[in-house]
Amino acid sequence: MSDHAGPAGEPAAKPAEPVVSAEDAQSLVGRWQVDLRPTPASEPSYAEFVVESVEGRAFTGTFYGSPISEARLNTDWGGVHFSFISMDNSGAYLHAGVLRSGRLEGTSNSTGRDFLSVWTGERSQ
């Protein structure tokens, strides 16, 4: 039996056809206000996420004022899924998120400070 078999050994269903076009990935370009509050009950704590350009499945920009690296996109699963790395004095931050319906939702894993934060973002005015 294949590692990808469905119920009762049937072949697994193929992923749905992409519902987001390459043009939609361009909608990530711009300035975003990201709310990094540590808990849902905390006061907002904002940082800026800037996406400067999208080229194929890669993008460039800054997060919290720091250049990002290893920035990748995937539009095959609905929405514009993205990931990137940023750095500060404590080490690397591994970020992942999705743009759906004009809103960002994501996580940031601080490898140097031992925490995972959940965040949301809205396009800056």
Buried (B, 14 or more C-beta within 10 A) or exposed (E): EEEEEEEEEEEEEEEEEEEBEEEBBBBBBEBBBBBBBEEEEEEEEBBBBBBEEBEEBEBBBBBBEEEBEEBEBBBBEEBBBBBBBBBEEEEBBBBBBBBEEEEBBBEBBBEEEEEEBBBBBEBEE
